[in-house]
Amino acid sequence: MNKMRELRIEKITLNIGVGSPGDKLNNAKKLLQTITGLKPVETSSIKRIPTWGVRPKLPIACKVTVRGKKAEEILQRLLMSRENKLPARKIDAFGNFSFGIEEYITIPGVKYDATIGVIGLEVAVTLTRPGYRIKNRSLQEDTDKTSDKKRGCCIILKREIQCQYWGGRMTTSDYRKAFVQLEAKKQKLDKYKKHNTPKKRTTGIGTRKCRICGRYGAHIRSYGIHLCRTCFREEAKNLGFKKFS
């Protein structure tokens, strides 16, 4: 086989979702550390789902990423718990695959822990080939150019170039060309950044945000609460407020 076609394991990600912080999350972190020997990290929610009691930035899961030879050793043990068999629908077009383990006691070398109980986990395996680094690098370059476009230094640049070259309409590639040209003219680029970078806000709605979810709207700052209306309704009882109607 051609060396450029050889597959290797880039990383293995082990994930356990519990839905809420507390003892369940601590037990999940303890289990991942027992299996891998690495310290897991917590993952937080992004959306608010009142039915499930989930709000933004609430720790509801944990994960750990393993790379190198250790990843190969752990993957062998994890596949043995599934009898080295996976359905074809678990594998994507690039060869990456994922699977779940219902009970961690089926993993060879992992003993039952009464403090953890019986829980499962999810495993995601990412594969790579020589040359994938070039693809990731080109994607990173595109992201960097896009982030430059979002900065305030492109406001006056947009007006000037629209009138001179593109007749009042610009595309993403036109912006990229403009910034490539300005990279060779450092003084002009510094001038645009100096006069068009957004100033730091000292007043207005953008300076007040909820200390729990980070929202800016419907802000309550009386008594030093600094919560949005939704978070206030959830935390009112804990703060000592009573609802009379």
C-alpha positions in Angstrom: 0.0 0.0 0.0 1.1 3.5 -0.8 2.4 5.3 2.4 0.1 8.3 1.7 -2.9 5.9 1.9 -2.0 4.5 5.3 -4.6 5.2 8.0 -3.7 6.1 11.6 -5.6 7.1 14.7 -5.5 10.8 15.2 -7.5 10.8 18.5 -10.1 9.1 20.5 -12.7 11.1 22.4 -14.6 9.5 25.3 -17.8 11.3 26.4 -20.4 10.9 29.1 -23.5 13.1 29.3 -25.4 13.2 32.6 -27.7 16.2 32.0 -26.9 18.1 35.2 -24.0 19.0 37.5 -23.4 17.3 40.8 -22.6 13.8 42.0 -23.4 12.2 38.6 -21.0 14.4 36.8 -18.3 13.8 39.4 -18.8 10.0 39.0 -18.6 10.3 35.2 -15.3 12.3 35.5 -13.9 9.7 37.9 -14.8 6.9 35.5 -13.1 8.5 32.5 -10.0 9.1 34.6 -10.0 5.4 35.6 -10.2 4.2 32.0 -7.7 6.6 30.4 -5.5 7.8 33.3 -6.1 11.4 32.0 -8.0 14.3 33.6 -11.3 14.9 31.8 -12.8 18.3 31.2 -16.4 19.4 31.7 -18.6 20.5 28.8 -21.4 23.0 29.2 -24.7 23.5 27.5 -25.3 26.3 24.9 -29.1 26.5 24.7 -31.8 26.9 27.4 -34.3 24.1 27.7 -36.7 24.8 30.7 -38.4 21.4 30.4 -35.1 19.6 31.2 -33.9 22.3 33.6 -31.0 23.2 31.3 -29.7 26.7 30.9 -26.6 28.1 29.0 -23.2 27.5 30.5 -24.5 24.7 32.7 -22.0 21.8 33.1 -23.9 18.7 31.9 -21.2 16.3 30.6 -17.5 15.5 30.5 -15.0 14.2 28.0 -11.4 13.3 27.5 -9.2 13.1 24.4 -6.5 10.5 24.0 -3.8 10.5 21.3 -0.7 8.5 20.3 0.1 4.9 21.3 -2.1 5.2 24.3 -5.1 5.8 22.1 -4.4 2.5 20.2 -4.2 0.5 23.5 -7.4 2.0 24.8 -9.3 1.4 21.5 -8.4 -2.3 21.6 -9.9 -2.6 25.0 -13.0 -0.6 24.1 -13.6 -2.7 20.9 -13.3 -5.9 22.9 -16.2 -4.8 25.0 -18.2 -4.8 21.7 -16.8 -8.2 20.6 -14.8 -6.3 17.9 -18.0 -5.8 15.9 -19.6 -2.6 14.7 -22.5 -2.0 12.3 -21.7 -0.3 9.0 -23.9 2.7 9.9 -21.5 3.7 12.7 -18.8 4.5 10.1 -18.8 7.7 8.0 -17.4 8.4 4.5 -13.9 9.3 5.8 -13.5 6.2 8.0 -14.3 7.8 11.3 -16.5 5.8 13.6 -18.3 6.0 16.9 -20.0 3.6 19.2 -21.5 3.4 22.7 -20.8 1.1 25.6 -23.8 0.5 27.9 -21.9 -0.6 31.0 -18.2 0.1 31.7 -17.7 -3.2 33.5 -17.6 -4.9 30.1 -14.3 -3.2 29.3 -11.4 -5.5 30.0 -9.3 -4.3 33.0 -12.0 -2.0 34.5 -13.5 -3.3 37.7 -16.8 -2.4 39.2 -16.7 0.6 41.6 -19.6 0.9 44.0 -19.2 4.7 44.3 -19.7 5.2 40.6 -22.4 2.6 40.0 -23.2 1.3 36.5 -23.1 3.9 33.7 -22.1 3.9 30.0 -20.1 6.1 27.8 -19.7 7.1 24.1 -16.6 6.7 22.0 -15.6 8.7 18.9 -12.6 7.7 16.9 -11.0 10.1 14.4 -8.7 8.7 11.7 -6.2 10.6 9.5 -3.8 10.1 6.6 -0.6 11.8 5.6 -1.5 15.1 3.9 -4.6 15.9 6.1 -2.5 18.5 7.8 -2.4 20.5 4.6 -6.2 20.5 4.4 -6.5 21.7 8.0 -3.9 24.4 7.4 -5.8 25.8 4.4 -9.0 25.8 6.4 -7.2 27.7 9.2 -6.0 30.3 6.7 -9.5 30.9 5.4 -10.8 31.3 9.0 -8.1 33.8 9.8 -8.9 35.9 6.7 -12.6 35.8 7.6 -11.9 36.9 11.1 -9.9 39.9 9.7 -12.9 40.8 7.6 -15.1 41.0 10.8 -12.9 43.6 12.5 -13.8 47.2 12.6 -10.8 48.2 10.4 -12.6 47.1 7.2 -15.4 49.7 7.4 -13.7 52.6 5.7 -11.7 50.2 3.5 -15.0 48.8 2.2 -16.3 52.2 1.2 -13.1 53.2 -0.5 -12.6 50.0 -2.5 -16.3 49.7 -3.5 -16.2 53.1 -5.2 -12.9 52.6 -6.9 -13.0 49.0 -8.2 -16.2 47.0 -7.7 -18.9 49.5 -8.4 -20.6 49.4 -5.0 -20.6 45.6 -4.5 -18.0 43.3 -2.9 -17.7 39.6 -2.4 -15.8 37.5 0.2 -12.9 37.0 -2.3 -12.8 40.7 -3.0 -12.3 41.4 0.7 -9.5 38.8 0.9 -7.7 40.4 -2.1 -8.0 43.8 -0.4 -6.4 42.6 2.8 -3.7 40.8 0.9 -2.8 44.1 -0.8 -2.8 45.9 2.6 -0.4 43.4 4.2 2.3 44.8 2.0 1.4 48.4 3.1 1.7 48.2 6.8 1.3 52.0 7.4 -2.1 52.0 5.6 -3.3 48.9 7.5 -2.3 50.4 10.8 -4.1 53.6 9.9 -7.4 51.7 9.2 -7.1 49.8 12.4 -6.4 53.0 14.4 -9.4 54.9 13.1 -12.0 52.1 12.7 -11.4 49.7 15.6 -14.6 49.6 17.8 -14.2 51.5 21.1 -14.8 49.8 24.4 -18.3 50.4 25.7 -18.7 52.2 29.0 -22.5 52.7 28.9 -25.5 51.1 27.4 -27.0 47.6 27.1 -23.7 46.1 26.0 -22.0 46.7 29.3 -24.6 44.8 31.4 -24.9 41.0 31.1 -26.4 38.2 33.2 -23.8 36.6 35.5 -25.2 33.1 34.9 -26.1 32.8 31.2 -24.3 35.9 29.8 -27.4 37.4 28.1 -27.6 41.2 27.6 -31.3 41.6 27.3 -34.0 41.9 30.1 -31.3 42.8 32.7 -32.2 43.2 36.4 -29.6 45.1 38.3 -31.6 46.2 41.4 -30.0 45.1 44.7 -26.9 44.1 42.8 -28.5 41.0 41.4 -27.3 41.4 37.7 -29.4 38.6 36.3 -31.6 38.4 33.2 -35.3 37.9 33.6 -35.3 34.2 32.9 -32.5 33.3 35.3 -34.1 35.5 38.0 -37.3 33.4 37.8 -35.2 30.2 38.3 -33.0 31.6 41.1 -35.6 33.8 42.9 -36.3 31.3 45.7 -32.6 30.7 46.4 -32.1 34.5 46.7 -34.9 34.8 49.2 -37.6 36.3 47.0 -41.3 35.2 47.5 -44.0 35.3 44.8 -47.3 36.7 46.2 -49.4 36.6 43.0 
